[in-house]
Amino acid sequence: MILAGDIGGTKTLIGLFEPRDSRPVPVEVRSFPTTDFPGLPQIIDAFFADTPRRPHIVAAAFGIAGPVINQTAQMTNVEWGVSAAELAQGFALAHVTLLNDLQAMAYSVPVLDGDELHTLQRGTRRLDGNMGIIAAGTGLGGSLLHRLADRHVPLASEVGHSDFAARTDRELDFVRSARSRNGRVEIEHVLCGPGLVNLSDFTHQHRTCDVLTHPPEDPADVSGAALAGTCAACGEALEMFVEAYGATAGNLALVGVTTSGMFIGGGIAPRILPALETGRFIDAFRDKGQMRPLVEAMPVHVILNAEAGMLGAAVYANALSRRAAAL
């Protein structure tokens, strides 16, 4: 069996998979609140707690929300780290790998089925090109899938902590406001759940929300009021979010020349599909001056599979087990 996990700032998915040629098959998947546990070993123990007989694990891989250096990781939004060596020793795993969370999610992209994707821009896919993925959730991450011979190789990145590039007068006003609080405005201050709340604070200007008795503190409240059309300030916040998301996705598409497609992952995009389909996202994605024809030709898809991060880790572990078996 294969053990795979997607270790996020809010929730952790752990799954057992049966190996297959390309896409492993899930046998059991469970979700855990990440911060309810002192570390990943305790989450894995909880996963196996109701298993009478622990299966033999041929390989394991985990996507971690943070940079992975020498197979250790300190999570960005959670106060604990992960070590592949400790996992290997503690659970008798012969083959275990830690991946950056978006690098792990990127491994799922080549095996996703058509009904797991929602197309925002059809474009014309080049089979010999690179791909890219960007995902807003608790934080913001991205990865480029570099075309190498007959396969795509995902690269780790911490693009969410790059500087945010304001494009409009309204975004510049937001940056001035946010800079006075943070000293520096990075992409993740805008494009994630807390980032949507930051935008909402800005658009409400400390006034009471039209829907709530207090300024929104939950991103779901902001997007809900925006999509329902019940609060103008929440609506503006979501519009700013969508435009910034499209522009940032377009920037990453240019960095990677993603002629095989850009993919929008994470938990937020499927929840705000109506806002993504208004044209604001794609208009900002395409607004690249003389590079507009290049990005207009790139397919853009929203990933609907909520378990894509864990699936990608399983795809990597599946390949790891096959390489080990071949030795």
GIQUI-V257738 format. One record per helix or strand. SS is the DSSP state (2 for helix, 1 for strand). FROM is the first residue (numbers start at 1). TO is the last residue. Records with the same first field share a line. If there is no record, write none. Layout:
SS = FROM-TO  FROM-TO
This chain:
1 = 2-7  11-18  25-33  59-64  68-69  72-74  81-83  96-100  117-121  131-136  140-148  151-154  163-163  186-186  261-265  300-303
2 = 34-36  40-48  84-91  101-109  114-116  159-161  169-182  187-189  193-204  219-228  232-256  267-271  273-276  280-286  289-296  308-326
